[in-house]
Amino acid sequence: MDFFALNMFGGSAGAASGESGTGGNGFSMIILLVVMVGVMYLTMIRPQKKRQKEERAMRDNLQIGDEVTTIGGIMGRVVTVKEDSVIIETGADRTKLRFTRTAIAINNTAQEKMEAEREAAKKAQEEAKAGRASSAAKERKKSRKKDSGEE
């Protein structure tokens, strides 16, 4: 255990026992540091950049009539889209509020479309499975009838 702890912190086993040594501990520490930075990049930074890219694409694709939710929780329908701002209409009294594009958190219309597409794809897969299973069962019945008719 002491050997491992000394190697982790740049010491050497020889230095612990009073001997002087010139181990490759500096090189191993550099490799360990590079590996840790690489793991941090893959687990933290890269997914965050991907989310930011998706959010930017969502904000760039806002259209008139989309239902959106702002970062403050205000829900409304997009009335006007400008280069850097969006005007949304909220409530029954049709109050119009102006927000910057970065204040839009969720495009509810696009999310509903995506969910509907996922459900349709899931149903299509289930129907295809059921269709294959029923056609396979029909084939088995035909082969059984054929076998029983020949005997």
Secondary structure, 3 states (H helix, E strand, C coil): CHHHHHHHCCCCHHHHCCCCCCCCHHHHHHHHHHHHHHHHHHHHHHHHHHHHHHHHHHHHCCCCCCEEEECCCCEEEEEEECCCEEEEEECCCCEEEEEEHHHEEEEHHHHHHHHHHHHHHHHHHHHHHHHHHHHHHHHHHHHHHHHHHHC
